[in-house]
Amino acid sequence: MTDNSAETRVLAMLAERLGRHDLTPESSITADAGLDSVSVMDFVLELEDEFDTTIPLDQLSNVRTVSELGAVISRLRGPVLEAAPRSGLNGQSS
């Protein structure tokens, strides 16, 4: 089974962007991955496009690791859509 968690996708995107496969969820985005502040913001824009969400700057202020960034995205995206009850045309759950 494929792992589609936000953390896994963020890690894969960062690895592809940098051409590095030694990064882990615990890797620091700045110290280990070597991104400066401009590169971090550019990467965040890519993530916003990938996950179809907006990541407020105040949500990023305490993010240090790939795992923490994945957790922020997961919180912002909320529950998986398939988990929501389906409604019929008349508003009744099916």
Residue pairs with C-beta under 8 A, 6 or more apart in sequence:
5 70
5 74
6 51
6 70
6 71
6 73
6 74
6 77
7 25
7 66
7 67
7 69
7 70
7 71
7 74
8 70
9 50
9 51
9 70
10 47
10 66
10 69
10 70
10 73
11 23
11 24
11 25
11 66
11 70
13 43
13 46
13 47
13 50
14 20
14 23
14 29
14 33
14 43
14 66
15 21
15 23
17 43
17 46
18 33
18 34
20 33
23 32
23 33
23 66
24 66
25 65
25 66
25 67
25 70
26 65
26 66
26 67
27 33
27 65
27 66
28 64
28 65
29 35
29 40
29 43
29 63
29 64
29 65
29 66
29 69
30 36
30 40
30 64
33 66
35 43
40 60
44 55
44 60
47 55
47 69
47 73
48 54
48 55
51 73
51 76
51 77
53 73
53 76
53 77
54 76
55 72
55 73
55 76
59 72
59 76
60 69
60 72
62 68
63 69
63 72
85 93
85 94
86 93
86 94
87 93
87 94
88 94
